[in-house]
Amino acid sequence: MKRGEVAELAGSCGLGAWTAFGVLTMVVVGHDGTPLFADADLLSWSVGHRPDVAVALARGLTDTGTGVIPYALAVLAALIAGRTPRQRGLAVALCLGCLGAGQALRYAVMALVTRPRPPLTDWATHASGWAFPSGHTTTAALTAGLLIIAIRIRGPRGRTVLTLVIGGWGALVGLTRVYLGVHWFTDVVGGWLFALGWLGLYLSAVARWLPGRWALGTTDTDTDTEADSARGTAEPTAGTAGGRTHATPEHMDVPREQREDHAPDDPGRRGRSRPA
């Protein structure tokens, strides 16, 4: 896809996701943070189905959605997307900026909504802060999105399988928050929508305003070749300068013997060879 098409598609997805997030936020605020839809039923099911092995796995998986791991994975995504040292340095800055700014915006929304978490007696792990939107869910979804974008840029073999694995990891981190009892399910949905909206708008801005020579997924040689091709198309050749066609030296240097073997440009003798 062209950069303009990428910017338009990503921007549309981002606006759509944030519109849905805004509607969900208004519903949460309108109900004073009380459970919505299937929140209470899913929490009750989670509390009733907690074998020790499942709880240990859920805790280990949920820990990958916070701390240094998401930032390390964001740097990995940048290294995958860039091909030259200059591109990789820019990609690292862009990925870390996307993740850091997304977390800052999520904190601001969380402080404005101030939704309480589920009852403390249902918790199976440690948690802090307000509930909506889920921080682990948002961070994991943003990180998974960055990795998926990097893989799609480079296009390695097995990218479909990698996309499904990474996307599944981002989704499972959010579901573990409900299973461990520290978030309502709508908190997790809010984190997914927030992450998708922010990632779409960020990608749209980068694709629209990033200079072509810094475009990820290309090399400096590719850029120089494209520029040379553009210049070659724009500049007229010596044979067509000024809109007129001129004979090249190769056409002018006809051997004298070849010219003498043909009749002169006489209309009366055209088409007949000179006698030996």
C-alpha positions, -999 to +999 in steps of 0.1 A: +000+000+000+011+036-006+018+059+023-012+080+016-035+049+017-018+037+049-023+071+065-060+072+055-067+036+066-049+039+100-065+073+107-100+059+100-094+029+122-080+051+150-110+075+149-134+047+149-118+030+178-116+062+198-153+069+190-162+036+205-140+042+234-156+076+240-191+060+240-179+033+265-164+059+287-196+079+289-215+047+298-190+039+326-192+075+339-230+075+337-232+044+358-208+058+385-183+030+378-206+001+387-203-032+368-217-032+333-231-059+310-214-092+318-188-077+342-201-093+374-208-127+357-173-130+342-157-120+376-178-146+394-167-173+369-131-163+372-132-166+410-148-200+408-122-214+383-088-208+398-066-238+400-031-231+412-014-239+379-038-215+360-033-187+385+005-191+383+004-190+345-019-160+345+004-141+369+034-148+347+016-137+316+001-106+331+036-095+343+047-092+307+023-064+301+041-039+324+076-028+334+106-030+312+093-058+289+069-037+268+097-011+262+122-038+253+097-053+228+091-018+214+128-014+207+128-049+191+099-037+168+120-007+158+150-028+150+129-051+128+112-022+109+144-003+100+170-015+076+197+011+080+212+025+112+196+059+106+162+043+101+165+021+131+175+050+153+144+069+141+122+039+146+134+034+182+124+070+190+091+066+173+082+034+190+092+045+224+074+078+219+042+060+209+043+037+239+053+064+264+027+090+251+000+063+250+006+054+286+006+091+296-028+096+279-042+065+295-031+078+330-049+111+323-082+093+313-079+069+343-076+099+366-106+116+351-129+086+351-119+073+386-136+039+383-132+016+413-117-018+409-136-051+417-137-060+454-103-067+470-115-101+482-116-113+446-080-103+438-054-130+430-026-106+423-014-071+432-028-040+415-029-002+421-047+028+407-081+032+392-096+006+369-107+022+336-090+017+312-068-012+321-032-003+321-017-037+315-042-042+286-034-009+270+004-013+273+003-049+259-020-040+231+002-010+220+033-032+222+017-060+202+005-034+176+040-020+172+055-055+167+028-064+141+034-032+121+071-039+121+066-075+109+042-063+081+068-037+070+096-062+066+073-090+054+093-121+065+082-156+060+056-168+084+044-133+091+008-144+093+016-169+121+037-143+139+009-118+137-015-142+152+009-152+180+017-116+189-019-105+187-029-134+209-004-124+235-017-089+236-053-101+240-044-127+267-026-101+289-059-082+291-080-113+298-057-123+327-066-090+344-102-102+345-092-137+355-071-125+384-100-103+396-083-069+394-103-055+365-138-056+351-142-069+316-153-035+303-120-021+317-102-045+294-124-036+264-117+000+271-079-007+271-082-025+237-101+004+221-079+030+236-047+013+223-062+007+188-073+043+186-040+058+197-019+034+175-040+042+145-038+080+148+000+078+156+006+056+126-014+079+104+006+109+115+039+091+109+029+078+075+016+113+064+045+135+077+076+113+077+100+124+049+104+098+021+141+094+027+133+082+063+106+058+052+110+025+071+114-007+051+136+008+024+174+012+021+194+042+011+201+025-023+164+021-029+159+058-023+187+068-046+175+045-073+140+060-071+154+095-073+176+087-103+146+071-120+126+102-114+153+125-127+158+103-158+121+105-165+119+143-161+151+152-181+148+151-219+174+132-239+198+148-263+179+134-293+146+151-283+158+184-268+135+213-275+107+190-287+125+181-320+142+149-329+178+150-340+199+123-356+224+108-333+261+104-344+256+067-348+230+073-375+251+100-392+283+080-395+271+058-424+300+041-443+309+059-476+309+026-495+273+019-484+262+053-496+279+048-530+261+015-536+228+032-539+214+056-564+215+093-556+183+110-544+170+114-580+133+109-585+138+094-619+161+067-608+146+059-574+145+022-566+171+011-592+207+002-583+237+019-600+252-004-627+285-019-618 
